Amino acid sequence: MSDPFCAHRHRDEWLDLLTDKVDLVSANEEEITALFETDDVDATARKVGDLVPLAAVTRAELGSVIVAGKLPHWRPTPGKPGRPSHPQREPQWLRTRPQ
């Protein structure tokens, strides 16, 4: 995405774009919550998962959220507070880590 102002100002256009024309969204937490007009990151993850097959949302010191198949996969930054990831719910490509 671009920035929270752009998400607010062009909300209808962004949602139309995400509905039929995009397979991957990359945004930060502020941008994506502005687009869906909520501060609830869980709700935002569910909403973006309903529109696109894959989304990556960065959350600064809290790590990131990957939304794949409508399920959020929380990735806390090592050594920082955040939501734990759930390996049993992760797709195989997320579980495979280089040695």
C-alpha positions in Angstrom: 0.0 0.0 0.0 1.1 3.6 0.2 0.2 5.5 3.4 -2.7 5.9 5.8 -3.8 9.1 4.1 -4.0 7.4 0.7 -5.9 4.5 2.2 -8.5 6.9 3.7 -8.8 9.1 0.7 -9.0 6.4 -1.9 -10.6 3.7 0.2 -13.3 2.6 -2.4 -10.7 2.3 -5.1 -8.3 0.3 -2.9 -11.1 -2.1 -1.9 -12.1 -2.5 -5.5 -8.5 -3.2 -6.5 -8.1 -5.8 -3.7 -11.4 -7.5 -4.4 -10.7 -8.7 -8.0 -7.3 -7.6 -9.2 -4.6 -8.4 -6.5 -3.1 -11.6 -5.2 -0.7 -10.2 -2.7 -0.9 -7.2 -0.4 2.0 -5.7 1.5 1.3 -3.0 4.0 2.2 -1.8 7.5 -0.3 -1.9 10.4 -1.2 1.8 10.2 -2.0 1.6 6.4 -4.1 -1.6 6.6 -6.1 -0.5 9.7 -6.8 2.8 8.0 -8.1 1.0 4.9 -10.5 -1.1 7.0 -11.3 1.8 9.4 -10.5 -0.1 12.6 -7.7 -0.3 15.2 -8.3 -4.1 15.7 -5.5 -5.9 14.0 -7.3 -9.3 14.3 -10.3 -7.9 12.5 -8.2 -6.4 9.9 -6.3 -9.6 9.3 -9.6 -11.4 8.8 -11.0 -8.7 6.4 -7.9 -8.7 4.2 -7.9 -12.5 4.2 -11.4 -12.4 2.7 -10.2 -10.3 -0.2 -6.8 -11.6 -1.2 -5.0 -15.0 -1.0 -1.9 -13.6 0.6 -1.1 -10.5 2.7 1.9 -9.4 4.7 1.4 -6.7 7.4 4.4 -5.3 9.2 3.9 -4.3 12.8 7.2 -2.5 13.7 8.6 -3.9 17.0 5.7 -6.4 17.2 6.9 -8.3 14.1 4.6 -9.1 11.3 1.4 -10.9 10.3 1.2 -13.2 7.2 -2.4 -13.9 6.2 -2.7 -16.9 4.0 -5.8 -18.9 3.3 -7.8 -16.5 5.6 -5.7 -17.5 8.6 -3.4 -15.0 10.3 0.1 -16.3 11.1 1.7 -14.0 13.7 5.5 -13.5 13.5 6.8 -11.7 16.5 10.2 -10.1 16.3 12.7 -12.3 18.1 13.2 -11.1 21.7 10.2 -8.7 21.4 6.7 -9.0 22.8 4.0 -10.0 20.3 1.7 -12.8 19.4 3.2 -16.3 19.2 3.1 -18.0 15.9 1.2 -21.3 15.7 3.4 -23.8 13.8 0.5 -26.3 13.5 -1.5 -23.8 11.5 1.4 -22.5 9.3 1.6 -23.5 5.6 4.6 -25.7 4.8 6.5 -22.8 3.1 6.4 -20.9 6.4 7.7 -23.8 8.4 10.7 -24.5 6.1 13.6 -22.4 7.4 17.1 -22.3 5.8 19.7 -23.9 8.0 
